[in-house]
Amino acid sequence: MIDAPTPKLARTYKPRDVAERLGVDVGKVLGWIKRGELRALNVVANQGRKARYRITPEELGIFELKRTIAPAPKVTRRRSKSGWKFQYF
């Protein structure tokens, strides 16, 4: 009997890896996961045990895009008319 090759699993990140990449604490990453801001997979075998999360590159990319801020629009200021001045009594 020939065993079929197992498919190669995609690279996933641990919360610690994501925290290092984004420059934040691991607790912050776990908070994002618990609040649903960052989607992650719970890979623990027994659901009664402590959660072990893995984040896919796709979900991390979506999370980073949602948190990216756009540059502020350039403000154009009006120029005053050169001949216009206040007249005082």
C-alpha positions, 0 to 999 in steps of 0.5 A: 500500500502506497501512502499518499503524500500529505499536503504541505501546510501553509505557514502560520504565525504564533501570537508571539511571532505576530507581536514581534512583527508588529512591535506590541506585547503578546497580550495585545495580540491575544486581546485582538484575537478574543475581540475578533479583530484578528482571526486565528485558528485554535489548534489545541487537540482537546477543547477543554485545554488552554487555547493555542492560536495560529494566524494565517498570513492571509488573515494577518494581511487583512488585519494589517490593511484594516489598521492602516491609516491613509495619509492626511489630505493636503490642505490648500490655503487661500492666498490673500489678495495683495491689494486688499487691506483693512482700512481703519478710521 
